[in-house]
């Protein structure tokens, strides 16, 4: 997956999620996607290539980094809880969409229940897994 497609796929998925805002708190080089004021995705080309930075469960993040050459620890973020997706053959559009959704769900789960726009335990999870 090339860089433009990576960011386009991530952005398209992020914009489709409920109550998402796009902000530029770090200047025009950083697109920051939030749900109720909490960051769940960042996009930039600051490291010299287009990247997408997402929140991830620490164990899942470790497994993703081990199995995908184009997934590394979060750029300028907590390396345990964030991952960076870079353009490359080990990433496909479905994986990008799934990881954006997972990041969103993790952040929503941390919001007060009254502010959660979706049920983080079931949103975006195939029915068999949600059981």
C-alpha positions in Angstrom: 0.0 0.0 0.0 1.5 3.3 -0.9 1.6 6.4 1.4 -1.3 8.3 -0.2 -3.6 5.3 -0.3 -2.6 4.6 3.4 -3.6 8.0 4.6 -6.7 8.2 2.3 -8.0 4.9 3.6 -7.3 5.8 7.2 -8.9 9.3 6.8 -12.0 7.9 5.0 -12.5 5.3 7.8 -12.0 7.9 10.5 -14.5 10.4 9.0 -17.1 7.6 8.8 -17.0 7.1 12.6 -19.6 8.9 14.9 -18.7 12.2 16.5 -15.2 12.5 14.9 -13.5 15.9 14.6 -10.4 16.8 12.6 -8.1 19.4 14.2 -4.6 20.8 13.5 -3.3 21.6 17.0 0.4 21.0 16.0 0.2 23.0 12.8 -0.8 22.1 9.2 1.7 19.2 9.0 -0.3 17.1 11.6 -3.9 16.0 11.1 -5.4 15.0 14.4 -8.6 13.0 14.6 -10.5 13.1 17.9 -13.7 11.7 19.4 -15.1 14.0 22.1 -11.8 15.8 22.4 -9.7 12.6 22.8 -7.1 11.7 20.1 -7.4 8.4 18.3 -5.5 9.0 15.1 -2.8 11.3 13.8 -1.5 11.6 10.2 1.6 13.4 9.1 4.5 13.3 6.7 7.0 14.8 9.2 9.1 11.6 9.5 9.9 11.9 5.8 7.0 9.6 4.5 3.3 9.6 5.0 2.4 7.8 8.3 -0.8 7.1 10.3 -0.4 6.9 14.1 -3.0 4.9 16.0 -3.8 3.9 19.6 -3.5 0.1 20.2 -3.8 -2.4 22.9 -0.2 -3.0 24.1 -0.3 -6.8 23.5 -1.9 -6.3 20.1 0.6 -3.6 19.2 3.5 -5.9 20.0 2.0 -8.7 17.8 1.3 -6.3 15.0 4.9 -5.0 15.1 6.2 -8.6 15.0 4.0 -9.6 12.1 4.0 -6.5 9.9 7.3 -4.8 8.8 5.5 -1.6 8.1 4.1 -1.2 11.7 6.4 0.3 14.2 6.1 1.9 17.7 4.1 5.2 17.8 6.0 8.1 16.3 6.4 10.8 19.0 3.8 8.9 21.1 3.9 6.4 24.0 5.6 3.4 22.3 3.6 0.9 24.4 0.1 2.2 23.5 0.5 3.7 20.0 1.6 2.2 16.6 2.7 3.9 13.4 1.6 2.5 10.0 4.0 3.4 7.1 3.5 2.7 3.4 4.5 -0.9 2.5 3.5 -4.3 1.3 2.7 -5.7 4.7 -0.3 -3.4 5.1 -3.6 -3.7 3.1 -6.7 -1.4 3.2 -8.8 -3.8 5.3 -6.0 -3.9 8.0 -5.9 0.0 8.0 -9.7 0.2 8.4 -9.7 -2.4 11.2 -6.8 -0.6 13.1 -8.5 2.8 12.8 -11.7 1.3 14.2 -9.8 -0.5 17.0 -8.1 2.8 17.9 -11.4 4.6 18.0 -13.0 1.9 20.1 -10.1 2.0 22.6 -10.5 5.8 23.0 -14.3 5.6 23.2 -14.0 3.0 26.0 -12.0 5.5 28.1 -14.8 8.2 27.8 -17.5 8.6 30.5 -20.4 6.3 29.5 -22.7 9.3 28.9 -20.2 10.6 26.2 -19.6 7.3 24.4 -21.2 7.6 20.9 -21.1 3.8 20.5 -20.7 0.7 22.6 -16.9 0.2 22.4 -17.3 -3.5 23.2 -19.4 -4.3 20.1 -18.9 -1.4 17.6 -17.1 -2.5 14.5 -16.6 -6.0 15.9 -17.9 -8.9 13.7 -21.0 -10.5 15.4 -19.3 -13.8 16.2 -16.5 -11.9 18.1 -18.9 -9.6 20.0 -20.6 -12.5 21.6 
